[in-house]
Amino acid sequence: METPPSSPGGTGRQWPILLPLALSMLLASLGTSIANIALPALSRAFAAPFHHVQWVVIAYLASLTLLVVFAGRLGDILGLRRMHLAGLALFAVASLLCGAAPTLAALIAARALQGVGAAFVMTLSIALIRQTAREGRMGQAMGLLGTASAIGTALGPALGGVLIAVAGWRGIFLVQAPVALATLVLTWTGLRRGGVGATSPGPAFATVRRGGRYLRHLLTNFLVAAVMMTTLVVGPFYLGLGLGLGDIPIGLVMSIGPVVSILTGVPSGRAVDRWGARRVLGIGLAMLAAGAFTLSLLPGVFGVGGYVAAIAILTPGYQLFQAANNTAVMTEVAKERRGLISGLLNLSRNLGLIAGASAMGAVFALGAGTTDFDHASSVAIADGMRLTFMLAGGLMIAALWVAFARSIRTGAA
């Protein structure tokens, strides 16, 4: 059995452990968000059409999504700390390869490799948080990971724009290498070395099949991720074509969600520690439902103010849900399956993001009555917005039912 990394009792002493894990989550999120802004520059640099250069983003996300469960399982077998360090090293090397790529094909291949490293980094950060956080503080630690992820997502476009202007497109990849190496050193020194993990001979996924509670948490994770991605996909269209905002105001309004996420991540984790994961999970899902329904109604009445008010309800609900859901799952899972279950949590989230971008985007087009949004009327765009987030609110009601229906039927408190 793998020796758990050290778990000092004092809150201050936790930072040598929590800091590298938070940086790991930030790094994986930054790798997702920083490349998007470089697509026009890449198209010019390689004289390639958009549908070719977009694979720079897709390759990373595909590797990250496909390998999170494998990464978690390998961490269970070979050791969480060991494989986390390997993932950071791979991420650093892949970042250098991205920055030095001579062709678009080489860049896409290097980005796929970077996504493999991110799969290990993101998945095993959650598993290691469970293994290292002291009793009564795991919710706060999970909230810290949520804050770090939000910072990485918000920082990517702004940092990427500066780096492209100063150092060209290669700079956005090269800058990730020293961050990954610094995180590797902090992880090496902050987390005590453990032995090789040993797992039971039974099938790994038997844990999931036997535990219906895990499936409920995974399904709600999928539904919530789909709704949150919907705001990122539909929001810019509605703000620009429905409310007539320019690019700069759209960017400012769209930055409100990530800022709220950053501010509410750690407080959400503290709420889990104080009130319990189950109660906070219910509060978070209720706020997500309220925020989604509000997004379908208030912007049509109050314009940008209504949109911002709805986001101010939805986003804290998301952070409450994430801290509570991750804490509930990782608290209950057996030690030898933490990597696997962490991988499944990330897989369900990533699949939800894909569903939100594709299926909910199609719902928006259906509500607007066209896929040619540039020539759609503001009324049609508003209709698409209303239908999309009415459905999103319904999905959050369904998530509440999935999370609590069994306990209601059995009369559990």
Residue pairs with C-beta under 8 A, 6 or more apart in sequence:
1 195
1 197
1 198
1 335
1 336
2 79
2 80
2 81
2 194
2 195
2 196
2 197
2 198
3 192
3 193
3 194
3 195
4 131
4 132
4 194
5 17
5 81
5 128
5 131
5 132
5 191
5 192
5 194
6 17
6 132
6 191
6 192
7 17
7 131
7 132
7 133
7 134
8 14
8 17
8 134
9 134
11 137
14 132
14 133
14 134
14 137
14 141
16 186
16 189
16 190
17 132
17 190
17 191
18 129
18 132
18 133
18 141
18 144
19 186
19 190
20 183
20 186
20 187
20 190
20 191
21 125
21 128
21 129
21 132
21 145
21 187
22 125
22 144
22 145
22 147
22 148
23 148
23 179
23 182
23 183
23 186
24 84
24 88
24 121
24 122
24 124
24 125
24 183
24 187
25 121
25 122
25 125
25 145
25 148
25 149
25 152
26 148
26 149
26 151
26 152
26 155
27 88
27 91
27 118
27 121
27 152
27 176
27 179
27 180
27 183
28 64
28 91
28 118
28 121
28 122
28 125
28 149
28 152
29 148
29 149
29 150
29 151
29 152
29 153
29 156
30 152
30 153
30 155
30 156
30 159
30 176
30 179
31 60
31 91
31 114
31 115
31 118
31 152
31 176
32 60
32 61
32 64
32 118
32 152
32 153
32 156
33 152
33 153
33 154
33 155
33 156
33 157
33 160
34 155
34 156
34 157
34 159
34 160
34 172
34 176
35 56
35 57
35 60
35 111
35 156
35 160
35 172
35 173
36 57
36 156
36 157
36 160
37 156
37 157
37 160
37 161
37 164
37 172
38 56
38 160
38 164
38 169
38 172
39 50
39 53
39 54
39 56
39 57
41 164
41 168
41 169
42 48
42 53
42 56
42 104
42 107
42 169
43 49
43 50
43 52
43 53
45 169
46 52
46 53
46 103
46 104
46 107
48 104
52 104
53 104
55 108
56 104
56 107
56 108
56 111
57 111
59 108
59 109
59 111
59 112
59 115
60 111
60 112
60 114
60 115
60 118
61 115
61 350
62 112
62 115
63 111
63 112
63 113
63 114
63 115
63 116
63 118
63 119
64 115
64 116
64 118
64 119
64 122
64 350
65 347
65 350
65 351
65 354
66 119
67 115
67 116
67 119
67 120
68 119
68 122
68 123
68 343
68 344
68 346
68 347
68 350
69 340
69 343
69 344
69 347
70 119
70 343
71 83
71 87
71 119
71 120
71 123
71 124
71 339
71 343
72 123
72 124
72 127
72 338
72 339
72 340
72 341
72 342
72 343
72 344
72 346
73 204
73 339
73 340
73 343
74 83
74 120
74 339
75 82
75 83
75 84
75 120
75 123
75 124
75 127
75 197
75 338
75 339
76 197
76 199
76 204
76 336
76 337
76 338
76 339
76 340
77 196
77 197
77 199
78 196
78 197
79 194
79 195
79 196
79 197
80 124
80 127
80 128
80 131
80 194
80 197
80 338
80 339
81 128
81 187
81 191
81 192
81 193
81 194
82 194
82 196
83 120
83 124
83 339
84 120
84 121
84 124
84 125
84 128
84 187
84 191
85 184
85 187
85 188
86 120
87 116
87 117
87 118
87 119
87 120
87 121
87 124
88 117
88 120
88 121
88 180
88 181
88 183
88 184
88 187
89 117
89 180
89 184
90 113
90 114
90 116
90 117
90 120
91 114
91 117
91 118
91 121
91 176
91 180
92 117
92 176
92 177
92 178
92 180
92 181
92 184
93 113
93 117
93 177
94 110
94 111
94 113
94 114
94 116
94 117
95 114
95 173
95 174
95 176
95 177
95 180
96 173
96 174
96 177
97 106
97 110
97 113
97 114
98 107
98 110
98 111
98 114
98 170
98 173
98 174
99 170
99 171
99 173
99 174
99 177
100 170
101 107
101 110
110 173
114 176
117 180
119 346
122 346
123 339
123 342
123 343
123 346
124 339
124 342
125 145
126 142
126 145
126 326
126 330
126 342
126 345
126 346
127 330
127 338
127 339
127 341
127 342
128 191
129 138
129 141
129 142
129 145
129 330
130 138
130 330
130 331
130 333
130 338
130 342
131 335
131 338
132 141
132 191
133 140
133 141
133 142
136 273
137 273
138 272
138 273
138 327
138 330
138 331
139 268
139 269
139 270
139 271
139 272
139 273
139 277
139 280
139 323
139 324
139 327
140 266
140 269
140 270
140 272
140 273
141 269
142 269
142 272
142 322
142 323
142 326
142 327
142 330
143 265
143 266
143 267
143 268
143 269
143 270
143 272
143 319
143 323
144 265
144 266
144 269
145 265
145 326
146 261
146 265
146 268
146 269
146 319
146 322
146 323
147 261
147 262
147 265
147 266
148 265
150 258
150 261
150 262
150 265
150 319
151 262
153 258
153 261
154 255
154 258
154 259
154 261
154 262
159 172
159 175
160 172
163 171
163 172
163 175
164 171
164 172
167 174
197 336
198 336
199 336
199 337
200 336
204 337
204 340
205 340
207 214
207 333
207 334
207 337
207 340
207 341
208 214
208 215
208 340
208 341
208 344
211 332
212 406
213 332
214 329
214 332
214 333
214 341
214 344
216 402
216 403
216 406
217 325
217 328
217 329
217 345
217 403
218 344
218 345
218 348
219 348
219 399
219 402
220 285
220 321
220 325
220 399
220 402
220 403
221 325
221 345
221 348
221 349
221 352
222 348
222 349
222 351
222 352
222 355
223 352
223 395
223 396
223 398
223 399
223 402
224 285
224 288
224 318
224 321
224 322
224 325
224 352
224 396
224 399
225 348
225 349
225 350
225 351
225 352
225 353
225 355
225 356
226 352
226 353
226 355
226 356
226 359
226 360
226 392
226 395
227 288
227 292
227 356
227 360
227 392
227 395
227 396
228 314
228 318
228 352
228 353
228 356
229 352
229 353
229 354
229 355
229 356
229 357
229 360
230 356
230 360
230 361
230 364
230 388
230 389
230 392
231 257
231 295
231 311
231 314
232 254
232 356
233 356
233 357
233 360
233 361
233 364
234 360
234 361
234 364
234 384
234 385
234 388
234 389
235 253
235 254
235 307
236 250
236 254
237 364
237 373
237 381
237 384
238 299
238 307
238 381
238 382
238 384
238 385
239 245
239 249
239 250
239 253
239 254
239 304
239 307
240 246
240 247
240 250
241 373
241 374
241 376
241 378
241 381
242 299
242 378
242 381
242 382
242 385
243 299
243 303
243 304
243 307
243 378
244 378
245 253
245 304
249 304
253 304
253 307
253 308
256 308
256 311
256 312
256 315
257 311
257 314
257 315
260 311
260 312
260 315
260 316
261 315
261 318
261 319
264 315
264 316
264 319
264 320
265 319
265 323
268 280
268 284
268 316
268 319
268 320
268 322
268 323
268 324
269 323
269 327
271 280
271 283
271 320
271 323
272 280
272 320
272 323
272 324
272 327
277 324
277 325
277 327
277 328
277 331
278 324
278 328
280 320
280 323
280 324
281 320
281 321
281 324
281 325
281 328
281 403
282 400
282 403
282 404
283 317
283 320
284 317
284 318
284 319
284 320
284 321
284 322
284 323
284 324
284 325
285 317
285 321
285 396
285 399
285 400
285 403
286 317
286 400
287 313
287 314
287 316
287 317
287 320
288 314
288 317
288 318
288 321
288 396
288 399
289 393
289 396
289 397
289 399
289 400
290 313
290 317
290 393
291 310
291 311
291 313
291 314
291 315
291 317
292 314
292 389
292 390
292 392
292 393
292 395
292 396
293 389
293 390
293 393
294 306
294 309
294 310
294 313
294 314
295 307
295 310
295 311
295 314
295 385
295 389
295 392
296 385
296 386
296 387
296 388
296 389
296 390
296 392
296 393
297 306
297 386
298 306
298 307
298 309
298 310
299 306
299 307
299 310
299 382
299 385
300 306
300 382
300 385
300 386
302 309
325 345
326 345
329 341
329 345
330 338
330 341
330 342
333 341
360 388
360 391
360 392
363 384
363 387
363 388
363 391
364 384
364 385
364 387
364 388
365 371
365 373
365 384
366 384
366 387
367 383
367 384
367 385
367 386
367 387
367 388
368 376
368 380
368 381
368 383
368 384
369 376
369 380
369 383
369 384
370 376
370 380
373 381
376 384
406 412
407 413
